[in-house]
């Protein structure tokens, strides 16, 4: 049972990253909190962020407004808390990224990644202390939900990439077609995890292969400048699961 749960956790992380970049939906603690219905992840404060990222007056005003919207969306997340709160975090990135240069964006991404990791470590420890091992039933529901919403999530990814990278209409169509072409394989891997026919290692390898293939495809669609910014943004991709 433990191996199967680990496979579920792997999918919770890597299914999101298979298209080349994921959102802040990041791993085991999120899965645990999603299953348990606990409070949504926190939103960083402007003071913290301003200490990490060089911002002029106009940038600071934009970032402060976007942080406020992130907090409002997170507060309104309700029963879909973790997923919608993390999506709100990615919407924050989409709102501010076009106004930042590459150095500012790199600092922002590093700050958000460290903020997320610190929170996730704390959440994982708190959940383990309170609940112990994540139940297989909860994980099965999570995988079923991901299968149900694959198309919706794909559309959201395209919208996000279009916002942060400034995709042209032609590029947007090409990215959506690439994601659509990858969906049958991703769906098959998710279904294999759900029915227990793959191990944690096999699931990890499959989604890493999906991710690498999508990265190669995107490199043929994006300009050199867009590819550089996408590489900066990869720090927001979910981490690999712990052994």
C-alpha positions as CSV (number, residue, x, y, z in Angstrom):
1,X,0.0,0.0,0.0
2,X,2.8,2.4,0.8
3,X,4.4,2.0,-2.7
4,X,1.0,2.7,-4.2
5,X,0.5,5.9,-2.1
6,X,4.0,7.0,-3.1
7,X,3.0,6.5,-6.7
8,X,0.0,8.7,-6.2
9,X,2.1,11.4,-4.6
10,X,4.5,11.2,-7.6
11,X,1.6,11.8,-10.0
12,X,0.2,14.6,-7.9
13,X,3.5,16.4,-8.5
14,X,4.7,15.4,-11.9
15,X,1.4,15.3,-13.8
16,X,1.3,19.0,-13.4
17,X,4.8,19.5,-14.7
18,X,4.6,17.2,-17.8
19,X,3.8,20.0,-20.2
20,X,7.1,21.8,-19.5
21,X,6.1,24.0,-16.6
22,X,3.7,23.6,-13.8
23,X,2.0,25.9,-11.4
24,X,2.5,26.2,-7.7
25,X,0.6,23.0,-7.1
26,X,3.6,21.3,-5.6
27,X,3.6,17.9,-4.2
28,X,2.9,15.7,-1.2
29,X,1.8,18.4,1.3
30,X,-0.7,19.8,-1.2
31,X,-2.1,16.4,-1.8
32,X,-2.4,15.9,1.9
33,X,-4.0,19.2,2.5
34,X,-6.4,18.7,-0.4
35,X,-7.4,15.4,1.0
36,X,-7.8,16.7,4.5
37,X,-9.6,19.9,3.7
38,X,-7.2,22.0,5.8
39,X,-6.5,25.7,5.4
40,X,-5.2,27.0,2.1
41,X,-1.5,27.9,1.7
42,X,-0.4,31.4,2.8
43,X,0.3,34.3,0.6
44,X,3.7,36.1,1.0
45,X,3.7,39.7,2.3
46,X,4.8,42.7,0.3
47,X,7.6,43.5,2.8
48,X,9.1,40.0,2.4
49,X,8.9,40.2,-1.4
50,X,10.3,43.7,-1.7
51,X,13.3,42.6,0.3
52,X,14.0,39.8,-2.2
53,X,13.2,41.6,-5.5
54,X,14.5,44.9,-6.8
55,X,11.4,47.0,-7.6
56,X,11.0,50.6,-8.7
57,X,8.0,52.6,-7.6
58,X,5.8,51.5,-10.5
59,X,6.8,47.8,-10.2
60,X,6.1,47.9,-6.5
61,X,2.6,49.3,-7.0
62,X,1.8,46.6,-9.6
63,X,3.2,43.8,-7.4
64,X,1.3,45.1,-4.3
65,X,-2.0,45.2,-6.2
66,X,-1.4,41.7,-7.6
67,X,-0.6,40.4,-4.2
68,X,-3.8,41.8,-2.9
69,X,-5.7,40.0,-5.7
70,X,-3.9,36.8,-4.8
71,X,-4.9,37.1,-1.2
72,X,-8.5,37.7,-2.1
73,X,-8.6,34.7,-4.4
74,X,-7.0,32.5,-1.8
75,X,-9.4,33.7,0.9
76,X,-12.3,32.9,-1.4
77,X,-11.0,29.4,-2.4
78,X,-13.4,27.6,-0.2
79,X,-13.6,23.8,-0.4
80,X,-11.3,23.7,-3.4
81,X,-8.7,25.6,-1.2
82,X,-5.3,24.3,-2.1
83,X,-5.8,24.0,-5.9
84,X,-7.5,27.3,-6.3
85,X,-5.1,29.1,-3.9
86,X,-2.1,27.8,-5.9
87,X,-3.8,28.8,-9.1
88,X,-4.2,32.2,-7.7
89,X,-0.4,32.3,-7.0
90,X,0.3,31.5,-10.7
91,X,-2.1,34.2,-11.7
92,X,-0.1,36.6,-9.6
93,X,3.0,35.6,-11.6
94,X,1.2,36.0,-14.9
95,X,0.1,39.5,-13.8
96,X,3.5,40.8,-12.8
97,X,5.9,38.9,-15.0
98,X,5.4,41.0,-18.2
99,X,6.6,44.1,-16.3
100,X,9.7,42.6,-14.9
101,X,13.1,42.1,-16.5
102,X,14.9,38.8,-16.4
103,X,16.9,39.6,-13.3
104,X,13.8,40.7,-11.4
105,X,11.9,37.7,-12.6
106,X,14.6,35.4,-11.5
107,X,14.7,37.0,-8.0
108,X,10.9,36.7,-7.8
109,X,10.8,33.1,-8.9
110,X,13.6,32.2,-6.4
111,X,11.7,34.0,-3.6
112,X,8.4,32.3,-4.4
113,X,10.1,28.9,-4.6
114,X,11.8,29.3,-1.3
115,X,8.5,30.6,0.3
116,X,6.6,27.6,-1.1
117,X,9.2,25.1,0.0
118,X,9.4,26.5,3.6
119,X,5.6,26.4,3.8
120,X,5.3,22.9,2.3
121,X,7.9,21.5,4.7
122,X,6.0,22.9,7.7
123,X,2.6,21.7,6.2
124,X,4.0,18.2,5.6
125,X,5.3,17.9,9.1
126,X,2.1,19.2,10.6
127,X,-0.1,16.8,8.5
128,X,2.1,13.8,9.3
129,X,1.9,14.6,13.0
130,X,-1.8,14.9,13.0
131,X,-2.9,12.3,10.4
132,X,-0.1,10.0,9.7
133,X,0.0,8.3,6.2
134,X,-2.2,9.7,3.5
135,X,-5.1,7.4,2.7
136,X,-5.3,5.6,-0.6
137,X,-8.9,6.5,-0.9
138,X,-8.1,10.2,-0.8
139,X,-5.4,9.7,-3.4
140,X,-7.7,7.8,-5.7
141,X,-10.1,10.7,-5.6
142,X,-7.4,13.1,-6.4
143,X,-6.2,11.1,-9.4
144,X,-9.8,10.8,-10.6
145,X,-10.2,14.6,-10.3
146,X,-7.1,15.2,-12.4
147,X,-8.3,12.9,-15.1
148,X,-11.7,14.7,-15.1
149,X,-10.1,18.1,-15.5
150,X,-7.2,17.4,-17.9
151,X,-8.7,19.6,-20.6
152,X,-9.5,22.5,-18.3
153,X,-6.0,22.4,-16.8
154,X,-4.4,22.3,-20.2
155,X,-6.4,25.4,-21.2
156,X,-5.2,27.1,-18.0
157,X,-1.6,26.2,-18.8
158,X,-1.9,27.7,-22.3
159,X,-3.4,30.9,-20.9
160,X,-0.7,31.2,-18.3
161,X,2.2,30.6,-20.8
162,X,0.6,33.2,-23.1
163,X,0.5,35.7,-20.3
164,X,4.0,35.3,-18.9
165,X,5.8,34.8,-22.3
166,X,3.7,37.0,-24.5
167,X,2.8,34.3,-27.0
168,X,1.6,35.3,-30.4
169,X,-1.7,33.8,-31.7
170,X,0.3,31.4,-33.8
171,X,2.4,30.3,-30.9
172,X,-0.6,30.0,-28.6
173,X,-2.2,27.6,-31.1
174,X,1.0,25.6,-31.5
175,X,1.4,25.2,-27.7
176,X,-2.2,24.2,-27.3
177,X,-1.8,21.6,-30.1
178,X,1.3,20.2,-28.4
179,X,-0.4,19.9,-25.1
180,X,-3.4,18.2,-26.7
181,X,-1.1,15.8,-28.5
182,X,0.5,14.8,-25.2
183,X,-2.8,14.3,-23.3
184,X,-3.4,10.6,-24.3
185,X,-0.1,9.5,-22.9
186,X,-0.5,11.6,-19.7
187,X,-4.1,10.2,-19.3
188,X,-2.8,6.7,-19.7
189,X,-0.2,7.2,-17.1
190,X,-2.7,8.6,-14.6
191,X,-5.0,5.7,-15.2
192,X,-2.2,3.2,-14.7
193,X,-1.3,4.8,-11.4
194,X,-5.0,4.8,-10.3
195,X,-5.3,1.0,-11.0
196,X,-2.0,0.2,-9.4
197,X,-0.4,-1.2,-12.5
198,X,2.7,1.0,-12.3
199,X,5.3,1.5,-9.6
200,X,6.3,4.9,-8.1
201,X,9.5,4.7,-10.2
202,X,7.7,3.9,-13.4
203,X,5.2,6.8,-12.8
204,X,8.1,9.1,-12.1
205,X,10.0,8.1,-15.2
206,X,6.9,8.3,-17.4
207,X,6.0,11.9,-16.3
208,X,9.6,13.0,-16.5
209,X,9.7,11.7,-20.1
210,X,6.4,13.6,-20.9
211,X,8.0,16.7,-19.4
212,X,11.3,16.4,-21.4
213,X,9.3,15.8,-24.6
214,X,7.2,18.8,-24.1
215,X,10.3,20.9,-23.3
216,X,11.8,19.9,-26.6
217,X,8.5,20.8,-28.4
218,X,8.3,24.2,-26.7
219,X,11.9,25.0,-27.7
220,X,10.8,24.8,-31.3
221,X,7.9,27.1,-30.8
222,X,9.3,29.9,-28.6
223,X,11.8,32.6,-29.5
224,X,15.2,32.7,-27.8
225,X,14.0,35.4,-25.4
226,X,10.8,33.5,-24.5
227,X,12.8,30.3,-24.0
228,X,15.2,32.2,-21.6
229,X,12.3,33.5,-19.5
230,X,10.6,30.0,-19.5
231,X,13.9,28.6,-18.2
232,X,13.8,31.1,-15.3
233,X,10.2,30.2,-14.6
234,X,11.0,26.4,-14.3
235,X,11.9,27.0,-10.6
236,X,8.1,27.1,-10.0
237,X,7.8,23.5,-11.3
238,X,6.9,21.0,-8.7
239,X,9.9,19.3,-7.0
240,X,10.5,15.6,-7.4
241,X,9.1,13.5,-4.6
242,X,11.1,12.4,-1.7
243,X,12.2,8.7,-1.5
